[in-house]
């Protein structure tokens, strides 16, 4: 298949990685930093105050909220059922800095 710029387009269900390997990765992959996962675990243990947060924590909370893993409700940040489900899941891949989860296995 060709896109509008006449470059190859990966088959449906796959996206081309922008990484140095340029390999194909499955769609529906949730990749997150180990620190974001640790923050989610901490929030699931005890909600945190919603502000003011250090910039790096605020960025991590925004990322977690974008996947509906946490809920920012007025004065606090708490884990959602979806966030707790992710904490119980086994990553399909991990590196020193990242974890990857298959969203289709999670039913997302």
C-alpha positions in Angstrom: 0.0 0.0 0.0 1.2 3.6 -0.7 0.2 6.7 1.3 -0.2 10.1 -0.2 3.5 10.7 -0.2 4.1 7.4 -2.1 5.8 5.9 0.9 5.1 2.3 2.0 2.3 2.0 4.6 2.4 -0.9 7.1 -0.4 -3.5 6.8 -3.5 -2.9 9.0 -2.9 -3.8 12.6 0.7 -2.7 12.6 2.5 0.6 12.7 6.0 1.4 11.7 8.3 2.2 14.6 10.2 5.5 14.5 13.0 3.9 16.5 16.5 3.1 15.2 15.4 -0.5 14.3 12.5 0.7 12.2 10.6 -2.5 12.9 6.9 -3.1 13.1 5.1 -3.1 16.4 1.5 -4.2 17.1 -1.2 -1.5 17.4 -2.8 -1.4 20.8 0.5 -1.4 22.6 0.6 0.7 25.7 4.2 1.7 26.4 5.0 3.6 29.6 8.0 4.6 31.6 8.8 2.6 34.7 8.4 5.8 36.7 4.9 6.3 35.4 4.0 2.8 36.4 5.5 3.3 39.8 3.5 6.5 40.3 0.3 4.6 39.3 1.2 2.0 41.9 1.7 4.7 44.5 -1.5 6.4 43.6 -3.4 3.1 43.8 -2.0 2.6 47.3 -3.0 6.1 48.5 -4.4 8.9 46.4 -2.2 12.0 46.2 -3.0 15.7 46.4 -3.7 17.1 42.9 -1.5 20.2 43.2 0.8 21.8 43.0 2.9 19.0 41.6 6.4 18.9 40.4 6.5 19.2 36.6 7.7 15.6 36.0 4.9 14.3 38.3 2.3 16.5 36.6 3.5 15.2 33.2 3.2 11.6 34.4 -0.3 12.2 35.9 -1.3 13.7 32.5 -0.1 10.6 30.7 -1.9 8.3 33.2 -5.1 10.4 32.9 -4.9 10.2 29.0 -5.3 6.4 29.3 -8.0 6.7 32.0 -5.7 5.0 34.6 -6.1 7.8 37.1 -8.9 10.3 37.9 -8.1 13.9 38.9 -11.0 14.9 41.1 -10.7 18.3 42.6 -8.2 17.9 45.4 -6.8 14.5 44.7 -5.5 12.0 42.1 -6.8 8.5 42.5 -6.4 5.2 40.5 -9.3 4.0 38.4 -10.5 0.4 38.0 -8.6 0.4 34.7 -5.5 1.6 36.5 -5.8 -1.2 39.0 -6.3 -3.7 36.2 -3.1 -2.6 34.6 -1.2 -3.0 37.8 -2.3 -6.6 37.9 -1.3 -7.3 34.3 2.0 -8.8 33.2 4.0 -6.6 30.7 4.6 -8.2 27.3 8.0 -6.4 27.2 10.1 -4.4 29.5 13.4 -2.6 29.4 15.4 -0.7 32.1 13.2 2.3 31.5 9.9 1.1 29.9 7.1 -1.4 30.2 4.8 -2.5 27.4 1.3 -3.9 27.8 -1.0 -5.4 25.1 -4.2 -3.3 25.4 -6.3 -5.9 23.5 -5.4 -8.5 26.2 -6.6 -6.0 28.8 -9.9 -5.6 26.8 -9.3 -2.0 26.0 
